[in-house]
Amino acid sequence: MFFWKLEDKGYELMLDFTPVRNKEVSYAELAADLTVADLRALTNEIIDYQLGLLADCTDADVVFEPIDSNADDPYAEDKADTDLAWNLGHLVVHVTASSEEGAALAAEMARGVVRDGRSRSEVPWETVKTIAQCRQRLEESRRMRLASLDMWPDEPYLDNKVTPWASVGEIDAYGRYILGLAHEQGHLPQIEDVIAQAKAARGA
């Protein structure tokens, strides 16, 4: 199993998606030896890590408008928000929604359900204005994701596979679940940067 280490923070997340992003291994290969217990551990770890990042944040940090020269969201509902720099509240609702979608779709695949389309519901980011709301959203997401794993049968239908898009390749329920985690993990440096900017702005 590949490990993603955050040694400077004294923390370790189990899966390292770098080899996948570097096209050294596929999502299917990365997920090959995973168990449902691993998915639970991965979910708890990434939620706990984000809660740790928020430990000494304030409400002002949640709505702080960061500088992000790479801001580019081609999927924004409002085209005026395409180059909007996402604040902390926006990032929290975005990453949790994506991982919940992966968890929901994985549960269907594990049960042998064949379907097309998405399973996404994202809290309007404009409504998230306090650090308490961010923490609540993360804990709610943890509960929902872990609950989805209770829907997996003892013998999941691992021959039920999909190809979400070409670069991902063909994946089973395990691969679909960790695809959401990969996306969430990819946003962690952005979350860290936004928090650092917000703290600097208030002189913390």
Secondary structure as UniProt FT lines:
FT   STRAND          4..6
FT   HELIX           7..9
FT   STRAND          11..13
FT   HELIX           18..21
FT   TURN            22..23
FT   HELIX           27..31
FT   TURN            32..33
FT   HELIX           36..53
FT   TURN            54..56
FT   HELIX           59..63
FT   TURN            69..70
FT   TURN            74..75
FT   HELIX           79..81
FT   TURN            82..83
FT   HELIX           88..110
FT   TURN            111..112
FT   HELIX           125..127
FT   HELIX           131..149
FT   TURN            150..151
FT   TURN            158..159
FT   TURN            166..168
FT   HELIX           173..201
FT   TURN            202..203
//
